[in-house]
Amino acid sequence: MTELNPQVPRIPYFKNDPLIVLLLGFFTCGLYLIYWNLKMAEVINAVVEREAISPLIAIFSGCCFPVNLYFYYLVGQNLEVIGRKVKNPSLQDKSVLLLVLGFFAPMVSAMVIQGEINKLYN
């Protein structure tokens, strides 16, 4: 029997098809993104092993446009750590892309992030 190491935080399982994230975000007029932001903040916080994105910011980012950009900025700041975990060092170069997509099409930005986070579970 193996023992879990209490020092290593477990990454919450939140694997979705990126296309589903895009479609649900679009068809629910962004309401699904409130839930998605909250779950993604939990995953990112577990990956970087600190609170990089507070749940309050995650909730408000689905409702308020400037906070939405701040959410994607915070995600972009942590792409280096996520890239190391998924063995994709070029992932940190997508931080500007996330901000631009977050400004024009936040559902597409969420789809890109979900695609990269899904690689954690493979």
SULBELWO-V458604 format. One record per helix or strand of 3 or more residues. SS is the DSSP state (hx for helix, st for strand). FROM is the first residue (numbers start at 1). LEN is the number of residues. Records with the same first field share a line. If there is no record, write none. Layout:
# SULBELWO-V458604
SS: FROM-LEN + FROM-LEN
This chain:
# SULBELWO-V458604
hx: 18-10 + 31-18 + 55-7 + 65-13 + 79-7 + 89-16 + 106-16
